[in-house]
């Protein structure tokens, strides 16, 4: 009887230990999985921040480019409509232009963002051409304390198939955050100017963004992005107000949706299993 009781107790002890061990292992596995998901979501937020910063920078650079073009066509002095902390220098040669937009080294507040360093635009000028290729180079450049390195080429079409101006941007940049986070971005974006062109008023400009690109983070994670519903960029809002992007990564994919038109920092991510998670944008 005692032997049976002893055997029973040993069996129960082993069973309890096994259940505890596997329970702890399962909890650890769940914790690791949740940490990986949080990392994926945080990288989505950082990649969105690259998009927002890049579009805000292009708002300024392309607005100055358009102002310079209009000034030369009309032969009137340009009104760049920038604060005094911005210095604009234009090199004019027969068929060549170089525009240097210098925000200084202390930080220049422009349209709600703090910029440092230089944006240099260079292009061949042909008043009769329907397209112009612009090289955009960043020099010691910071946007809201993020160091942005590299540049892009921009093919401007005077009129696309919808009758709108269009900018096709081939991007190759690296972004370094103040906390040491780092990501590179390569890809192509098409920016169609759908409202406000020719009005002379910056605040009524609206663009639609399409394209595809890859963001690669310091840890080696690479996210592939493709716009499936055009992203609506209203220049009076820092964030996209609508549109969706398909995101693909090994063992992680889904759709990032920017909403239905409200200017806010809210987005949602729906994974391939249909689970929806709220995303707060920086």
N, C-alpha and C positions, 0 to 999 in steps of 0.2 A: 504493500500500500504506500509505504514511504517512498519506495523506488518509483512508483507511478507518479506520485505527487512531484517528486524531484524532476522527473522527465517532463511532466506537464509544465512546470515552472520554467525549465530551460527552454522549452519550445516557445512559450509565451514571451520570454525575454528576447529570444532571437527574432520573433515576429515583430515585437515592438521596436527593436533596434532597426530592423529592415525597413519598417514603415517610416520610422523617423529619418533614416538615412535617405531613402528615396524621396521623402517629402522635402527634406532640406535640399537635395539635389535638384528637384523640380523647381523649388522656389528660387534657387540660384540660377537655374536655366532661364526662368521667367524674368529675373532681375537683369541678367545679361542681355536677353532679347529686348527688354524695355529700354535699356541703356543704348543699345544699337539703334532702336527706333527713334529715341530722342536725339541721337546724333544725326540721323538722317533728316529729321524735321528741322534741326538747327541749321543744317547745311542748306536746306531749301530756303530758309529765311535769309541766310547769308547770300545765296545766289540771287534771291529777289532784291536784296539790297544793292548788289552790283547792277542789276537792271535799272533800278530807280535812280542810282547815282549817275549811271551812264546816260540815261535819258535827260536828266537835269543838266548835265554838262553839255549835251548836244543842243538842248534848248538855247543855251547861251551862245555857243560857238556858231551854230547855224543862223541864229538871229543876227549876229554881227556880220557873218558872211553875206546874208541877204541884204542887209543895210548897205554894205560896201558895194555890192553889185548894183543896187538901185541908185546909189549916189553917182556911180560912174555913168549909168545910163542917162540919168537926169542932169548930170553935171552940176549937182548941188552938193554942198558940204554934207557929209554923213552925220546923222544924229543917232549914235549908238545906244543912247538911253541906258547908260551904266553909271554906277556910282564913281566918285572921284578916286577911290582906291584902285580902280582899274585903269591901266595904261594900254592904249591900243596903238601899235605901230604898223604902218602899211608900207611895204616895199613894192614900188610900181616900176616894172620894166615893160618892154614892148608887148610881149604876150605872156607875161608871168606876173603873178601876185603872191606875196607872202604877208599874211596877217599874224602878228604876234599879240596875243591877249595876255597881259601880265597882271596877275592878281597880287603881286608882292610876296614878301616872305613872312609877314606878320598875321595874315588872315584877312580876307576881304569878304564882307557880308554882302551877298547879292542874291536876291530873290529867295531869301530865307535860308540860304546855305553859306557856309564859310569855305572859301577857296583860297589856296596858296599855289604859287608856281605859275607856269605858263602853258597856254595852249597855242600851238603854232599851226596855222592853216596855210598850205601852199597848193597852187593850182595854175594850170595854163588857162589863159583867158582868151576866149573866142566868142564875141558877142552873137555870132550867127549859129553857134553850135547848140544842138538840142540837149547835149549832155556835157557835164564837166566832172572831172575826177579830182577830188580833193584829198590831199594827204593831211591827216590830223595827228600831230605828234605832241605828247605830253612831256614836259620838262620840269623835274622836281615838283611834281604836282600832287596836291592833297585836296580831297573833298571831304569836308566834315571830319577831319583828322585821319581819314583813310588815305594811305599812299597808293596812288594809281600809276602804274608803270606801263609804258608801251604806247599803243596808239591804234589807229584804224585808217582805212581808206573809205571814202564816201563817194559813190557815184550819184550825182544829182541829175535827174531827168526833169526837164521843164514841165512835161506833161505826160502822164502815163495813160493807160487805156481808159481810165475813168475821167481824164481831163485834169488830174490833180498833179501838183509837183510831188516827186518821190525821191527818197534817198535810200540807196542800198549800201549798207555799212558792213564791211568785212573787218571783224574785230580780233585783236590779239593783245590782251592786256593781262596784267597781274595786279591783284588788289591785296594790300597788307593792312590789316586792322591794328589799332593801337594795342590790343591785347596779344598780338603775335599771330592771330589767325591769318591764313593766307589762301588765296584761290586764284587760279588762272582761268581765263575765259577766251575761247576761240569760237568763231562761228559767223553767221551772216544774219543780219536783221534788215528788214525792209520797212521803212518809215514813210507812210503815205500821209500827206498833208491834206486832211479832209475838210477842215474848216479854218477860216481866218486868213487865208492867203491873200495878200494884197491889201488888207484892211489898214495896215500901219499900226495896229494895236496888238501888242504882245499877248495880252491876257485872253484874247478870244481864240487863240490857236489850239487846234485839236488834231491829233495824229492817231493813225492806226498802225500797230506794229505787228508784223508777222516774221517768221524765220525759224531758224534752228541753231543751236549752239551747245557747247559742252563746258561745264564747270568742273575743274579738277582741284581737289583740296590737298593740302600738305600731307595728309595721311594716305594719299593715293586714291581716295574715293573719287570716282568720276560720275557725274550726273549728266545725262543727255536730255536736252529740252527741245520740244517742238510745239510751236503755237498752233492750236487746233481751232480756237476762236480768236479773231484779232483782238489784241490788247488795245484798249482805248486810253490814250494819253492826253489828258487835258492839262495844259501847262500851269493852270492855277492850282493844281493838285499834285502833291509829291508822289502819290501812289497811282498805279493803274486803277481805273474805276470800274473796269469790266474786262472780260476776256478769260481764256483758259489756256493752260500749257500742259502738255503731256510730258511726264518725267519718267525716265527709265534708268534703272541701275540694277546691278545683279541682286536678285532677291528682294528688290524694292522698286515698286512702280505705282503710278497713279496719276491723277489729274489735279493740278492746282488751279483753283477758280477764284477770280478777283471780285466777283459779285455782279450786281445789276446796275451799277451807275453811281453809287454813293462814294464820296471822297472820304475814305477812312483807311485805317491800317488793318482791316479785317480781310482774311481770305480763308478758304477751306481747302483741305486736301482729302481726296477720296481715293483710297487704295484699290487695288485690283479685286479685293474681296468685298468692296462696297462699303467699307468702314469709313466714316467721315470724321475728320479731326479739324478743329478750329486752329487757324494759324494767325499769330499776331506778328505783323511785319514791323521791322525796325524803322 
